[in-house]
């Protein structure tokens, strides 16, 4: 399980969902023009990451910018909070 915080929203991701999100972000950074695949989550339904102006977004209940989340994820990984 992984807690992913995107701005003011938090998501608890199982291992498969977390792996999909991490791989999709890395893939988008390496190939900004690529169309990212969708992932069917048992908890969240369809997870679809898209790129708008080279900024990936997570669509679950609505679009959430991932650009600010990178610093949050790095901070959470370092501090455990």
ZALUM-206407 format. One record per atom (N, C-alpha, C, O, CB): residue number from 0; residue in one letter; chain; atom name; x, z, y. Coordinates in steps of 0.05 Angstrom, whole numbers, m for minus. Glycine has a CB too. Layout:
# residues N
(NUM a A CA (X Z Y))
...
***
This chain:
# residues 81
(0 x A N (17 0 m24))
(0 x A CA (0 0 0))
(0 x A C (18 0 25))
(0 x A O (39 11 25))
(0 x A CB (m19 24 0))
(1 x A N (8 m13 45))
(1 x A CA (22 m15 71))
(1 x A C (2 m13 93))
(1 x A O (m19 m25 92))
(1 x A CB (39 m41 73))
(2 x A N (9 3 114))
(2 x A CA (m7 5 138))
(2 x A C (4 m15 158))
(2 x A O (27 m12 166))
(2 x A CB (m8 34 149))
(3 x A N (m12 m34 166))
(3 x A CA (m4 m55 186))
(3 x A C (m19 m50 211))
(3 x A O (m44 m50 211))
(3 x A CB (m8 m84 175))
(4 x A N (m4 m45 233))
(4 x A CA (m17 m40 259))
(4 x A C (m12 m65 277))
(4 x A O (11 m72 281))
(4 x A CB (m6 m15 273))
(5 x A N (m33 m76 287))
(5 x A CA (m32 m100 304))
(5 x A C (m46 m92 330))
(5 x A O (m70 m92 333))
(5 x A CB (m46 m125 291))
(6 x A N (m29 m85 350))
(6 x A CA (m41 m76 375))
(6 x A C (m56 m50 370))
(6 x A O (m44 m30 363))
(6 x A CB (m60 m97 387))
(7 x A N (m82 m50 375))
(7 x A CA (m99 m26 371))
(7 x A C (m113 m25 344))
(7 x A O (m126 m5 338))
(7 x A CB (m119 m25 393))
(8 x A N (m110 m46 328))
(8 x A CA (m123 m47 302))
(8 x A C (m104 m41 280))
(8 x A O (m80 m49 281))
(8 x A CB (m136 m74 298))
(9 x A N (m113 m26 260))
(9 x A CA (m97 m20 237))
(9 x A C (m110 m30 211))
(9 x A O (m135 m29 209))
(9 x A CB (m92 11 235))
(10 x A N (m94 m40 193))
(10 x A CA (m104 m50 167))
(10 x A C (m88 m37 145))
(10 x A O (m63 m35 148))
(10 x A CB (m102 m81 166))
(11 x A N (m101 m28 124))
(11 x A CA (m87 m19 100))
(11 x A C (m86 m42 81))
(11 x A O (m107 m52 71))
(11 x A CB (m101 6 88))
(12 x A N (m62 m52 75))
(12 x A CA (m59 m75 58))
(12 x A C (m48 m66 31))
(12 x A O (m30 m49 29))
(12 x A CB (m40 m96 71))
(13 x A N (m59 m78 9))
(13 x A CA (m47 m73 m17))
(13 x A C (m21 m90 m19))
(13 x A O (m15 m105 0))
(13 x A CB (m67 m80 m40))
(14 x A N (m7 m87 m41))
(14 x A CA (18 m101 m43))
(14 x A C (16 m131 m41))
(14 x A O (32 m144 m28))
(14 x A CB (31 m94 m70))
(15 x A N (m5 m143 m53))
(15 x A CA (m8 m172 m52))
(15 x A C (m14 m182 m23))
(15 x A O (m3 m202 m15))
(15 x A CB (m31 m181 m71))
(16 x A N (m32 m167 m9))
(16 x A CA (m38 m174 18))
(16 x A C (m14 m172 37))
(16 x A O (m9 m189 53))
(16 x A CB (m61 m157 29))
(17 x A N (1 m150 33))
(17 x A CA (25 m145 50))
(17 x A C (46 m167 45))
(17 x A O (58 m177 64))
(17 x A CB (37 m118 44))
(18 x A N (49 m175 20))
(18 x A CA (69 m196 13))
(18 x A C (60 m222 26))
(18 x A O (77 m237 36))
(18 x A CB (71 m199 m17))
(19 x A N (34 m229 24))
(19 x A CA (24 m253 36))
(19 x A C (30 m254 66))
(19 x A O (40 m273 77))
(19 x A CB (m6 m257 31))
(20 x A N (23 m232 80))
(20 x A CA (26 m231 109))
(20 x A C (56 m234 117))
(20 x A O (63 m249 135))
(20 x A CB (15 m205 121))
(21 x A N (73 m219 103))
(21 x A CA (102 m220 109))
(21 x A C (113 m248 104))
(21 x A O (128 m259 120))
(21 x A CB (117 m200 91))
(22 x A N (106 m261 81))
(22 x A CA (116 m288 75))
(22 x A C (105 m308 95))
(22 x A O (119 m327 103))
(22 x A CB (108 m296 47))
(23 x A N (79 m305 103))
(23 x A CA (68 m324 122))
(23 x A C (81 m322 149))
(23 x A O (86 m343 162))
(23 x A CB (38 m319 124))
(24 x A N (87 m298 158))
(24 x A CA (101 m295 184))
(24 x A C (129 m307 183))
(24 x A O (137 m321 201))
(24 x A CB (103 m265 192))
(25 x A N (144 m302 161))
(25 x A CA (170 m314 158))
(25 x A C (169 m344 157))
(25 x A O (185 m358 170))
(25 x A CB (184 m303 133))
(26 x A N (150 m355 142))
(26 x A CA (146 m384 140))
(26 x A C (140 m396 167))
(26 x A O (150 m417 174))
(26 x A CB (124 m391 120))
(27 x A N (122 m383 182))
(27 x A CA (114 m393 209))
(27 x A C (138 m393 228))
(27 x A O (141 m411 244))
(27 x A CB (91 m377 220))
(28 x A N (155 m373 226))
(28 x A CA (179 m372 243))
(28 x A C (198 m394 237))
(28 x A O (211 m405 254))
(28 x A CB (192 m344 241))
(29 x A N (201 m400 211))
(29 x A CA (220 m421 203))
(29 x A C (209 m449 208))
(29 x A O (224 m467 214))
(29 x A CB (226 m418 173))
(30 x A N (183 m452 206))
(30 x A CA (170 m478 210))
(30 x A C (145 m474 228))
(30 x A O (123 m473 217))
(30 x A CB (162 m491 182))
(31 x A N (149 m473 254))
(31 x A CA (127 m467 273))
(31 x A C (103 m486 271))
(31 x A O (81 m478 278))
(31 x A CB (137 m467 300))
(32 x A N (107 m511 262))
(32 x A CA (86 m530 262))
(32 x A C (71 m531 235))
(32 x A O (52 m546 232))
(32 x A CB (97 m558 268))
(33 x A N (78 m514 216))
(33 x A CA (66 m515 190))
(33 x A C (38 m502 191))
(33 x A O (32 m484 206))
(33 x A CB (84 m500 170))
(34 x A N (20 m513 174))
(34 x A CA (m7 m501 171))
(34 x A C (m4 m480 149))
(34 x A O (3 m486 126))
(34 x A CB (m28 m523 163))
(35 x A N (m10 m456 156))
(35 x A CA (m7 m434 137))
(35 x A C (m30 m432 118))
(35 x A O (m53 m438 126))
(35 x A CB (m4 m407 153))
(36 x A N (m25 m424 93))
(36 x A CA (m47 m423 73))
(36 x A C (m64 m398 78))
(36 x A O (m57 m380 93))
(36 x A CB (m35 m421 45))
(37 x A N (m88 m398 66))
(37 x A CA (m106 m375 66))
(37 x A C (m100 m358 42))
(37 x A O (m89 m368 22))
(37 x A CB (m136 m384 67))
(38 x A N (m108 m333 43))
(38 x A CA (m104 m315 21))
(38 x A C (m130 m299 17))
(38 x A O (m142 m289 37))
(38 x A CB (m80 m295 27))
(39 x A N (m140 m298 m7))
(39 x A CA (m164 m283 m13))
(39 x A C (m157 m254 m20))
(39 x A O (m144 m249 m41))
(39 x A CB (m181 m296 m35))
(40 x A N (m165 m236 m3))
(40 x A CA (m160 m207 m7))
(40 x A C (m184 m194 m19))
(40 x A O (m207 m200 m11))
(40 x A CB (m152 m194 20))
(41 x A N (m180 m177 m39))
(41 x A CA (m203 m163 m51))
(41 x A C (m215 m143 m31))
(41 x A O (m238 m136 m33))
(41 x A CB (m194 m149 m76))
(42 x A N (m199 m133 m12))
(42 x A CA (m209 m113 7))
(42 x A C (m218 m126 33))
(42 x A O (m238 m117 45))
(42 x A CB (m187 m93 13))
(43 x A N (m204 m147 43))
(43 x A CA (m209 m157 69))
(43 x A C (m222 m185 69))
(43 x A O (m227 m196 91))
(43 x A CB (m184 m159 85))
(44 x A N (m229 m196 46))
(44 x A CA (m239 m223 46))
(44 x A C (m217 m243 49))
(44 x A O (m196 m240 37))
(44 x A CB (m261 m227 67))
(45 x A N (m222 m264 65))
(45 x A CA (m201 m284 69))
(45 x A C (m183 m276 92))
(45 x A O (m193 m270 114))
(45 x A CB (m215 m312 74))
(46 x A N (m157 m276 87))
(46 x A CA (m138 m271 108))
(46 x A C (m126 m298 115))
(46 x A O (m116 m313 97))
(46 x A CB (m115 m251 99))
(47 x A N (m128 m305 140))
(47 x A CA (m118 m331 149))
(47 x A C (m101 m327 174))
(47 x A O (m111 m317 194))
(47 x A CB (m141 m351 155))
(48 x A N (m76 m334 172))
(48 x A CA (m58 m333 195))
(48 x A C (m56 m360 208))
(48 x A O (m52 m380 194))
(48 x A CB (m30 m322 187))
(49 x A N (m59 m361 233))
(49 x A CA (m57 m387 248))
(49 x A C (m37 m383 270))
(49 x A O (m30 m361 278))
(49 x A CB (m84 m396 259))
(50 x A N (m27 m406 280))
(50 x A CA (m8 m405 302))
(50 x A C (m20 m419 326))
(50 x A O (m29 m442 325))
(50 x A CB (18 m420 293))
(51 x A N (m21 m404 348))
(51 x A CA (m30 m415 373))
(51 x A C (m7 m410 393))
(51 x A O (1 m388 398))
(51 x A CB (m57 m401 384))
(52 x A N (3 m432 404))
(52 x A CA (25 m431 423))
(52 x A C (48 m415 411))
(52 x A O (60 m398 424))
(52 x A CB (16 m418 450))
(53 x A N (54 m421 386))
(53 x A CA (76 m409 371))
(53 x A C (72 m379 367))
(53 x A O (92 m365 362))
(53 x A CB (102 m414 384))
(54 x A N (48 m368 370))
(54 x A CA (42 m340 366))
(54 x A C (23 m338 342))
(54 x A O (0 m346 344))
(54 x A CB (31 m327 391))
(55 x A N (32 m326 320))
(55 x A CA (13 m324 297))
(55 x A C (m9 m304 302))
(55 x A O (m4 m284 317))
(55 x A CB (29 m316 272))
(56 x A N (m32 m308 291))
(56 x A CA (m55 m290 294))
(56 x A C (m66 m284 266))
(56 x A O (m65 m301 248))
(56 x A CB (m77 m302 312))
(57 x A N (m76 m260 262))
(57 x A CA (m89 m252 237))
(57 x A C (m119 m253 242))
(57 x A O (m129 m240 260))
(57 x A CB (m79 m224 228))
(58 x A N (m133 m268 225))
(58 x A CA (m162 m269 227))
(58 x A C (m174 m253 205))
(58 x A O (m171 m259 181))
(58 x A CB (m173 m298 226))
(59 x A N (m187 m231 212))
(59 x A CA (m201 m215 193))
(59 x A C (m229 m211 204))
(59 x A O (m247 m224 196))
(59 x A CB (m186 m187 187))
(60 x A N (m232 m192 223))
(60 x A CA (m257 m189 237))
(60 x A C (m257 m207 262))
(60 x A O (m278 m214 273))
(60 x A CB (m262 m160 246))
(61 x A N (m233 m215 270))
(61 x A CA (m230 m232 294))
(61 x A C (m200 m237 298))
(61 x A O (m184 m224 283))
(61 x A CB (m243 m221 319))
(62 x A N (m192 m253 317))
(62 x A CA (m163 m258 320))
(62 x A C (m149 m234 332))
(62 x A O (m159 m222 351))
(62 x A CB (m159 m283 338))
(63 x A N (m126 m228 321))
(63 x A CA (m109 m206 330))
(63 x A C (m81 m218 333))
(63 x A O (m70 m228 314))
(63 x A CB (m110 m181 311))
(64 x A N (m70 m216 357))
(64 x A CA (m43 m227 362))
(64 x A C (m22 m212 346))
(64 x A O (m22 m187 346))
(64 x A CB (m36 m227 392))
(65 x A N (m5 m226 332))
(65 x A CA (17 m213 317))
(65 x A C (42 m210 333))
(65 x A O (61 m198 324))
(65 x A CB (22 m228 292))
(66 x A N (43 m222 357))
(66 x A CA (68 m222 372))
(66 x A C (77 m194 380))
(66 x A O (101 m188 379))
(66 x A CB (65 m239 398))
(67 x A N (59 m176 387))
(67 x A CA (66 m149 394))
(67 x A C (70 m132 369))
(67 x A O (82 m111 371))
(67 x A CB (44 m137 412))
(68 x A N (59 m141 347))
(68 x A CA (60 m125 323))
(68 x A C (88 m124 311))
(68 x A O (95 m106 296))
(68 x A CB (41 m136 302))
(69 x A N (105 m144 316))
(69 x A CA (132 m145 305))
(69 x A C (147 m120 313))
(69 x A O (160 m108 296))
(69 x A CB (147 m170 314))
(70 x A N (146 m113 338))
(70 x A CA (160 m89 347))
(70 x A C (148 m64 334))
(70 x A O (162 m46 326))
(70 x A CB (159 m86 378))
(71 x A N (121 m63 331))
(71 x A CA (108 m41 319))
(71 x A C (116 m38 290))
(71 x A O (122 m16 280))
(71 x A CB (78 m43 321))
(72 x A N (117 m60 275))
(72 x A CA (124 m60 247))
(72 x A C (153 m50 244))
(72 x A O (159 m33 227))
(72 x A CB (121 m88 234))
(73 x A N (171 m61 261))
(73 x A CA (199 m52 260))
(73 x A C (201 m22 265))
(73 x A O (216 m8 252))
(73 x A CB (216 m68 281))
(74 x A N (186 m13 285))
(74 x A CA (187 16 292))
(74 x A C (176 32 269))
(74 x A O (188 53 262))
(74 x A CB (170 21 317))
(75 x A N (154 24 256))
(75 x A CA (142 38 234))
(75 x A C (161 39 210))
(75 x A O (163 59 196))
(75 x A CB (116 26 226))
(76 x A N (175 17 206))
(76 x A CA (194 16 183))
(76 x A C (218 35 188))
(76 x A O (228 48 169))
(76 x A CB (204 m12 179))
(77 x A N (226 38 213))
(77 x A CA (249 55 220))
(77 x A C (241 85 219))
(77 x A O (256 102 210))
(77 x A CB (260 48 247))
(78 x A N (217 91 230))
(78 x A CA (209 119 234))
(78 x A C (190 129 212))
(78 x A O (188 153 208))
(78 x A CB (196 122 260))
(79 x A N (177 110 198))
(79 x A CA (158 118 178))
(79 x A C (131 127 190))
(79 x A O (114 137 177))
(79 x A CB (168 141 162))
(80 x A N (128 121 217))
(80 x A CA (103 128 231))
(80 x A C (92 103 244))
(80 x A O (71 105 257))
(80 x A CB (108 150 252))
***
